[in-house]
Amino acid sequence: MARSGRRRYLRENRNRIRYKKEKKEFNRKEFLHELPRFAISVLIMFIAGYCLVHFGGQTLRIVGQSMEPNLINGDTVFVNKACYLIGKPQRYDIVAFRQRQSDDEYYNVKRVIGLPGETVTIHDGYISIDGVVLTDLPFDEKISTEGLALEGVTLGDGEYFVLGDNVNNSEDSRFANMGNILKNEILGRVTYRFRPKETRGSLKKLPGEVTEE
């Protein structure tokens, strides 16, 4: 009775069993059909994530007092790494860089003053570019230490002269242990301050142009 009952069940449910089988096979085919598209989507997401991390941007923590009062020790800032892939640093850009000969693992943050091909001179507390005194500097303090720029520093191709905004308490291109920095040593432009919340906002070229949120 048990065997005959099983035969009767299979005979009565043959179409349903066949339908389930066909449905399962159909789903497998559909999966195999969609698999290449899924793999391509994952690959695109991976490449986009890699590009964002390595070419898009990075956060840094400010160490030291050389950029005061515009950037304070402990501030967390965003560095736009993509802006110099096709463009070049401009005067008064705030840049993050790490020199190749340096053993330091952290990035320096300074402001670009001199551009490739220019001669930077500091005399009587004022900065001159090719003999013309800069009158729109982002700091008002007269410079007490001229360093290498006393006799004039002529920048080669791809070289930049940088200063800290806290100009009389900054180790920068005036001193031989740093000197001029190279374009390929620059990580990117510092464009935004995340922390502290009270001063969060975009950082423009000049400190008076800070947009807070």
C-alpha positions, -999 to 999 in steps of 0.1 A, spaced: 0 0 0 28 23 8 45 17 -25 13 21 -45 5 53 -26 39 68 -34 33 60 -71 -1 76 -70 14 107 -53 42 110 -79 17 106 -107 -7 132 -93 21 157 -85 43 151 -115 35 185 -131 42 203 -98 75 186 -93 85 193 -129 76 230 -125 97 233 -93 126 216 -111 123 239 -142 120 269 -119 152 260 -101 170 255 -133 157 288 -146 170 307 -115 204 291 -119 206 302 -155 195 337 -145 222 338 -118 249 327 -143 237 353 -167 238 381 -141 272 370 -126 294 389 -150 274 421 -145 277 417 -107 314 411 -109 319 442 -130 299 463 -105 320 450 -76 352 458 -96 340 493 -103 331 499 -66 366 487 -56 383 509 -82 362 539 -71 371 533 -35 408 530 -43 408 562 -63 389 581 -36 414 571 -9 446 575 -30 436 604 -53 406 620 -38 413 633 -3 427 626 31 423 640 66 452 652 87 457 665 122 476 698 126 507 694 147 525 725 161 520 762 161 535 772 127 501 779 111 485 799 139 462 817 142 445 802 111 452 766 119 457 755 155 475 726 170 450 697 171 428 709 142 416 682 119 416 692 82 408 678 48 434 676 21 422 677 -15 446 654 -33 429 656 -67 433 693 -72 470 691 -82 468 661 -104 461 684 -133 466 718 -118 495 735 -99 498 751 -65 490 788 -65 503 815 -43 488 815 -8 475 779 -11 478 760 21 495 727 13 504 695 30 536 679 21 563 654 32 598 658 19 615 627 5 647 632 25 627 636 58 625 608 83 593 623 97 561 602 91 537 631 95 529 658 69 539 694 72 513 721 65 525 755 52 514 782 29 528 787 -6 546 820 -11 570 816 -40 563 798 -73 586 781 -98 609 805 -116 604 833 -91 630 848 -67 619 852 -31 637 878 -10 630 888 26 644 922 37 635 945 66 606 922 75 590 922 41 587 896 13 595 905 -23 588 884 -54 611 893 -82 618 926 -65 581 935 -59 570 936 -23 539 915 -15 512 936 1 484 911 3 500 886 27 477 865 49 496 876 80 504 911 93 535 903 114 568 916 101 593 889 96 622 889 120 642 860 106 651 861 69 671 830 67 681 818 33 658 844 17 680 873 29 701 870 -2 672 859 -24 661 823 -32 655 816 -69 631 787 -74 637 760 -100 612 741 -121 587 724 -98 600 741 -67 579 761 -42 588 784 -13 565 780 17 560 798 50 540 792 81 514 819 89 529 821 124 559 835 105 582 842 135 576 807 150 578 785 119 603 761 104 599 765 67 617 773 34 638 799 50 658 772 67 682 748 51 668 717 69 636 723 49 644 746 20 622 746 -11 597 719 -16 590 700 -48 556 695 -64 558 657 -62 563 660 -25 530 678 -20 501 657 -9 474 683 -18 457 715 -8 442 719 26 406 730 19 384 723 49 386 721 87 365 694 103 374 699 140 369 717 162 332 721 155 333 758 165 356 767 136 345 741 111 343 753 75 361 758 41 395 773 41 401 798 14 434 812 3 433 841 27 423 837 64 396 864 61 377 842 37 368 813 60 332 800 55 320 785 88 290 761 91 
